[in-house]
Amino acid sequence: MKTRVLIVEDEEKLRRVLELQLRSAGFDTELAGSAEEALKLADRADLILTDLRLPGLDGLELLALLRRQNMQTPVLVMTAYGTIETAVEAMKAGAADFLPKPFSLDHLMTVIRKALELRALQDENRQLREELGRRYQFENIIGGSGAMQEIFATLARVAPTRATVLLAGESGVGKDLIARAIHHQSPRRGRPFVKINCTALPENLMESELFGYEKGAFTGAVTSKPGKFEQADTGTAFLDEIGDVPASIQVKLLRVLQEREFERLGSNKTLHIDVRIIAATNQDLRQALEQGTFREDLYYRLNVVPVNIPPLRERREDIPFLAEHFVSKLARESGSRVESITDAAIQRLLTYHWPGNVRELENVIERSLVLCMGSKLDAADIRLDTAPRARPPAAAAPVLPEGVTLDEYEQAIIREALRRAEGNKSQAARLLGLTRNALRYRLSQMGLEGV
């Protein structure tokens, strides 16, 4: 459809000239000789071109009425009595631009096209914001399990407040997604969301990155630079992997949380900010407290609303829904011919242990889609990560299997050695690194000395 321009001009000759020019440029036009006539036609227009001086209501009053009706149609104001003060008044009233008469028709077309391009960008930006808001609604985050539903209920109550939230959970469970959802469901949704990855910041640069610095604060500081907290002012700061923050920075973070104030590096001027804090960690901060690597006062400031996100293996009932969601989303984005996922493929996903959680599941689905030859993702198409994983350090590995005593564990090993040696005690002793007498003693303790 052609773009429709409403021309509001009481001088008939000029109105006709503008109509001919716009029609020759490919626009549809509607004509009005007064603001009162224009109000009846305004809702059909893509752009309004109005004279400032009109019989009855003038152009500025027309602008005010349109804005009161919450109309977003761009309005261009023309006048033969243009002054800087008049132009400023028109722009304050919401005019997209101001055209002092006389003006060339070429200039008019340039201004109209510029206003329409700006309108298109504003519409696109508004649409993207709406889509973003819908994406980060809690009901759009996949999680039908009881544990996740409890989390969503908590977050729905917390999001409208400015309370600090501490998200805890393994890497890949969706802490980033939930943090963004909290922000987009809060009154700060139109303000900045600044993610600060505490692991990615070197300790010697962390203070300047978080709090900013003044010119000359250190070698290479040729200009002043605001930090992450200043960038997040009036919005939300998301401190990811908060457990990795060094002790020297923890003191300054505590002050930001308590007082909402700080100084830039190299400055004595105290800056005050209005920032909502969301923190996330995949570490056990209580253990860090006991080890003395995390400040107790900072922990309690962060732990106002704790949210523990369970790993995927503890909420397997969510896997079918997540898999179907990722197949639909990733097939659309990659242009894959895959339309659905079979029950057999879902069953294979359910039997995997998912050390990488939801992030790993998404990666597996994407890899499987790329390599799948059919229109359905079947069990044989699922490409799980079978690469050997690094063994945990000895200190982190459990000494005994869970629920097994030392005596039970020792007896199980001895029985296995005897089984492999087919009852030959000498051979079983060699397998265990024991003497025959030592093995006989342990068998007698087990009540198996006659075996």
Secondary structure, DSSP 8 states (H G I E B T S, - for coil): ---EEEEE-S-HHHHHHHHHHHHHTT-EEEEESSHHHHHHHGGG-SEEEEESS-SSS-HHHHHHHHHHTT----EEEEESS--HHHHHHHHHTT-SEEEESS--HHHHHHHHHHHHHHHHHHHHHHHHHHHHHHHTSGGGS---SHHHHHHHHHHHHHTTS---EEEE--TTSSHHHHHHHHHHTSTTTTS-EEEEETTTS-HHHHHHHHH-B-TTSSTT--S-B--HHHHTTTSEEEEETGGG--HHHHHHHHHHHHHSEEE-BT---EEE---EEEEEESS-HHHHHHHTSS-HHHHHHHTTEEEE---GGG-GGGHHHHHHHHHHHHHHHHT----EE-HHHHHHHHTS--TTHHHHHHHHHHHHHHH--SSEE-GGG-----S------TTTS-SS-TT--HHHHHHHHHHHHHHHTTT-HHHHHHHHT--HHHHHHHHHHTT-TT-
